Amino acid sequence: MEALRPCIRCASRTTSRFSSQHILPIISGSQSQPPSPSPSTTTTTTTTTHTRSFSVLNRPPPNYPGHVPLTKTERAALAVGSGILSFFDPRRADLIAALGEATATPYFASRLRNAMLSNPTGRRILRDRPRITSTSLDLPRLRSLPTSTVGGTYVAWLDREGVTPDTRSAVRYVDDEECAYVIQRYRESHDFYHALTGLPVVREGEVALKAFEFANTLLPMTGLSVLAVATLKPAERARFWSTYGPWAVRNGLRSEEVINVYWEEELETDVVELRARLGIEAPPDLRDIRKRERAGKKRAKEAAARMAEAAGEPVATQT
């Protein structure tokens, strides 16, 4: 035991030196230098901000030129107001446009965009983003095309109805920039739908075309516009339910998505060929039907006047 004491004392001195020379500096160093915060903590601390909610007084910046961001309340009011007014006058393009934009988002414009993305021609349209105007279409050149072509039929329809492709207003109330172009493309293609189907720009023709568009595009505005059938004359309303309504639903559902037609590339295509490719049958000529109906009414009125004159009754004259 006496022999072990020097070794124990030596070990004790070594431990003591290690404690004073090594452990204490480490402890004191850890106390004088507190751990630095982690990068995630610093980022969280410095990037925390308070944002104000979207309101009339705090409107976010536009997503594209002409864009007007709307609150949910404003969008609902726009939809209701334009819907009621366009019900009584379905030919008011400005009301129809506002109703279409207010009801197209968030689902229906995206559905139409997805239909374009799933189609090769639709994808090219989204990439190229062509606009349908009198300048881009070169209307004088279209007038030189055969009347059997899409371009010839289209420009003849424009001249007959007294309209131009420049009357379509720009989209303003659709938030997503690409969806806004999709709605703009649909809007500018509307006159091609008239030319393709032959339906005239009268209330009865517009209601029939909107029924076709609703079955094909599912845009709520087109379906709501069909409610204007209640404002048609009894004979027109009966004709819609018996002829043009069934035609619109049948052809709208079975045909290709007309939003995917690259009209600028189909101007020299035979219109009958394009209808067959899209799966659309031409409806009965509404313009001719209305013309014959007016002629029949005129003949009936003249016959009644002759009978009244033969009977010696006074004939009412129009001033």
Helices and strands as residue ranges (DSSP letters): H 5-18, I 19-23, H 24-32, H 39-47, H 72-88, H 93-104, H 108-117, H 120-128, H 134-137, H 139-143, H 150-161, G 165-167, H 177-197, H 203-217, H 220-225, G 226-231, H 234-239, I 240-244, H 245-254, G 258-260, G 263-265, H 271-278, H 286-310
